[in-house]
Amino acid sequence: MISIEKYLEDKIDMTNVDNKNVDNVDNKNIDNEDFSFSYHESRRLLNEIIVELFNNILTIEERSLKKRGIKDLTMTEIHAIEAIGLDGNKTMSEVAEALDITMGTLTTTMSKLEKKGYAQRTKDPKDRRVVVASLTRKGELVEKIHKNFHEEMIDHAMADLKIDEDKALVRALQNINSFFIKEYGRE
């Protein structure tokens, strides 16, 4: 895992930093407590980190799952498998809501998953109008592999953090997520 010092050293063009906010900065050894950014530079850096993080997670997740033998699924299909979950027996409406997609989009995805042998749809025996989605054994294996990837990702992200830093990170990520939901919605 790259340290914040290394990230800053690699990513920041020191000529763009507001020199009034820099005290005794050695470009090769940045001490977070003695180094501050201008408002503009902080905004630029935060945007760069968020965009790069989002893109990296998707790319690395897909590459990692392919290395683990999951080569015939798109990330959309993998996330549908995740939404159905190991406990299964979720209605199509519940899965669509969890993924924040339309029933039509989910129906298309489920048809692909069924053809590939990862999921199945059945009528609810108590209410034949309701369609229930569940995973096959093959789908359950993919979900376990996918879940393992996420657990490893979080383990690595938390490896160098202290408990109080974990709380600050979680709070910051929640604030960013809440902003996006409030400002742009889920649709």
C-alpha positions as a printed NumPy array, in Angstrom:
array([[  0.   ,   0.   ,   0.   ],
       [  1.354,   3.398,  -0.966],
       [  1.85 ,   5.881,   1.849],
       [  0.262,   9.323,   1.687],
       [  3.759,  10.797,   1.655],
       [  4.71 ,   8.748,  -1.417],
       [  1.407,   9.558,  -3.112],
       [  1.85 ,  13.268,  -2.509],
       [  5.474,  13.146,  -3.621],
       [  4.515,  11.396,  -6.87 ],
       [  1.347,  13.366,  -7.635],
       [  1.902,  16.957,  -6.601],
       [  3.709,  19.433,  -8.75 ],
       [  5.257,  21.449,  -5.943],
       [  5.375,  24.579,  -8.109],
       [  1.552,  24.804,  -7.943],
       [  1.387,  24.709,  -4.149],
       [  0.685,  28.007,  -2.415],
       [  4.102,  28.738,  -0.924],
       [  2.596,  30.725,   1.977],
       [  1.21 ,  27.452,   3.373],
       [  4.427,  25.482,   3.166],
       [  6.894,  25.508,   6.032],
       [ 10.151,  23.602,   5.67 ],
       [  8.918,  21.193,   3.017],
       [ 11.444,  18.702,   1.79 ],
       [  9.957,  17.337,  -1.471],
       [ 11.352,  13.881,  -0.748],
       [ 10.104,  13.665,   2.841],
       [  6.697,  15.232,   3.402],
       [  5.574,  15.391,   7.017],
       [  1.761,  15.621,   6.995],
       [  1.602,  17.749,  10.166],
       [  4.031,  20.374,   8.833],
       [  2.532,  20.543,   5.354],
       [ -0.702,  22.162,   4.258],
       [ -2.253,  22.823,   0.877],
       [ -3.981,  25.869,  -0.419],
       [ -7.737,  25.522,  -0.79 ],
       [ -7.366,  25.233,  -4.58 ],
       [ -4.665,  22.585,  -4.358],
       [ -6.658,  20.611,  -1.77 ],
       [ -9.69 ,  20.587,  -4.072],
       [ -7.601,  19.466,  -7.045],
       [ -5.904,  16.743,  -5.048],
       [ -9.152,  15.455,  -3.534],
       [-10.787,  15.317,  -6.968],
       [ -7.789,  13.491,  -8.402],
       [ -7.751,  10.955,  -5.559],
       [-11.51 ,  10.248,  -5.752],
       [-11.542,   9.835,  -9.541],
       [ -8.388,   7.734,  -9.56 ],
       [ -9.604,   5.602,  -6.644],
       [-12.965,   4.927,  -8.315],
       [-11.352,   4.004, -11.627],
       [ -8.666,   1.891,  -9.974],
       [-11.113,  -0.081,  -7.85 ],
       [-13.234,  -0.993, -10.87 ],
       [-10.249,  -1.88 , -13.051],
       [ -8.385,  -3.787, -10.352],
       [-11.541,  -5.589,  -9.218],
       [-12.244,  -6.785, -12.747],
       [ -8.615,  -7.829, -13.331],
       [ -8.417,  -9.589,  -9.965],
       [-11.604, -11.558, -10.56 ],
       [-10.356, -12.624, -14.001],
       [ -7.124, -13.877, -12.405],
       [ -9.277, -15.885, -10.009],
       [-11.007, -17.592, -12.91 ],
       [-14.086, -15.399, -13.403],
       [-13.651, -14.57 , -17.077],
       [-17.145, -14.743, -18.545],
       [-18.888, -12.163, -16.359],
       [-19.111,  -8.393, -16.601],
       [-18.865,  -6.264, -13.475],
       [-22.582,  -5.52 , -13.865],
       [-23.315,  -9.246, -13.719],
       [-20.981,  -9.741, -10.753],
       [-22.71 ,  -6.952,  -8.85 ],
       [-26.095,  -8.499,  -9.649],
       [-24.783, -11.77 ,  -8.18 ],
       [-23.679,  -9.806,  -5.114],
       [-27.124,  -8.201,  -4.776],
       [-28.853, -11.589,  -4.961],
       [-26.457, -12.786,  -2.276],
       [-25.653, -16.156,  -0.799],
       [-28.89 , -16.303,   1.164],
       [-30.719, -15.892,  -2.154],
       [-34.46 , -15.996,  -2.508],
       [-34.741, -12.26 ,  -3.051],
       [-37.496, -10.982,  -5.219],
       [-36.543,  -9.395,  -8.498],
       [-37.88 ,  -6.099,  -7.115],
       [-35.579,  -6.334,  -4.086],
       [-32.557,  -7.048,  -6.29 ],
       [-33.404,  -4.191,  -8.686],
       [-33.836,  -1.823,  -5.749],
       [-30.524,  -2.908,  -4.199],
       [-28.751,  -2.24 ,  -7.496],
       [-30.745,   0.924,  -8.149],
       [-31.671,  -0.267, -11.649],
       [-34.937,  -0.794, -13.469],
       [-36.703,  -4.144, -13.602],
       [-36.056,  -4.22 , -17.352],
       [-32.307,  -3.851, -16.85 ],
       [-32.334,  -6.542, -14.173],
       [-34.365,  -8.886, -16.375],
       [-31.749,  -8.552, -19.132],
       [-28.914,  -9.177, -16.668],
       [-30.702, -12.159, -15.099],
       [-31.291, -13.709, -18.529],
       [-27.534, -13.537, -19.178],
       [-26.737, -14.983, -15.738],
       [-29.174, -17.835, -16.278],
       [-27.682, -18.665, -19.691],
       [-24.211, -18.739, -18.131],
       [-25.425, -20.919, -15.243],
       [-24.888, -18.452, -12.38 ],
       [-28.442, -17.615, -11.33 ],
       [-32.017, -18.718, -11.677],
       [-35.473, -17.224, -11.438],
       [-38.443, -19.055,  -9.996],
       [-42.024, -18.172,  -9.173],
       [-42.763, -17.715,  -5.5  ],
       [-44.895, -20.72 ,  -4.486],
       [-46.986, -18.518,  -2.163],
       [-47.597, -15.808,  -4.766],
       [-47.105, -16.847,  -8.387],
       [-46.959, -13.19 ,  -9.469],
       [-43.651, -12.739,  -7.616],
       [-40.39 , -13.843,  -9.245],
       [-37.552, -14.88 ,  -6.909],
       [-33.872, -14.661,  -7.883],
       [-31.318, -17.061,  -6.46 ],
       [-27.787, -18.189,  -7.198],
       [-26.712, -21.573,  -8.48 ],
       [-23.676, -23.273,  -6.899],
       [-21.568, -21.651,  -9.632],
       [-23.035, -18.234,  -8.722],
       [-22.409, -18.821,  -5.025],
       [-18.746, -19.539,  -5.777],
       [-18.441, -16.274,  -7.729],
       [-20.061, -14.363,  -4.859],
       [-17.587, -15.883,  -2.372],
       [-14.634, -14.961,  -4.609],
       [-16.007, -11.445,  -5.102],
       [-16.607, -10.996,  -1.375],
       [-13.054, -12.193,  -0.697],
       [-11.7  ,  -9.53 ,  -3.07 ],
       [-13.572,  -6.809,  -1.153],
       [-12.373,  -8.153,   2.201],
       [ -8.752,  -8.135,   0.989],
       [ -9.177,  -4.593,  -0.358],
       [-10.481,  -3.316,   2.994],
       [ -7.836,  -5.261,   4.955],
       [ -5.104,  -3.602,   2.901],
       [ -6.701,  -0.166,   3.181],
       [ -6.871,  -0.476,   6.975],
       [ -3.486,  -2.127,   7.498],
       [ -1.585,   1.077,   8.216],
       [ -4.4  ,   3.044,   9.84 ],
       [ -4.918,   3.542,  13.544],
       [ -8.396,   3.186,  15.087],
       [ -8.958,   6.95 ,  15.331],
       [ -7.809,   7.361,  11.72 ],
       [-10.216,   4.59 ,  10.639],
       [-13.104,   6.566,  12.151],
       [-12.007,   9.75 ,  10.391],
       [-11.691,   7.917,   7.077],
       [-15.12 ,   6.312,   7.446],
       [-16.66 ,   9.667,   8.365],
       [-15.035,  11.382,   5.368],
       [-16.169,   8.655,   2.961],
       [-19.705,   8.755,   4.393],
       [-19.797,  12.53 ,   3.919],
       [-18.66 ,  12.234,   0.303],
       [-21.186,   9.475,  -0.383],
       [-24.   ,  11.43 ,   1.284],
       [-23.168,  14.478,  -0.807],
       [-23.345,  12.513,  -4.057],
       [-26.661,  10.915,  -3.085],
       [-28.16 ,  14.223,  -1.932],
       [-26.859,  16.246,  -4.858],
       [-27.253,  13.782,  -7.705],
       [-29.588,  11.112,  -6.338],
       [-29.349,   7.434,  -7.059],
       [-31.221,   7.466, -10.34 ]])
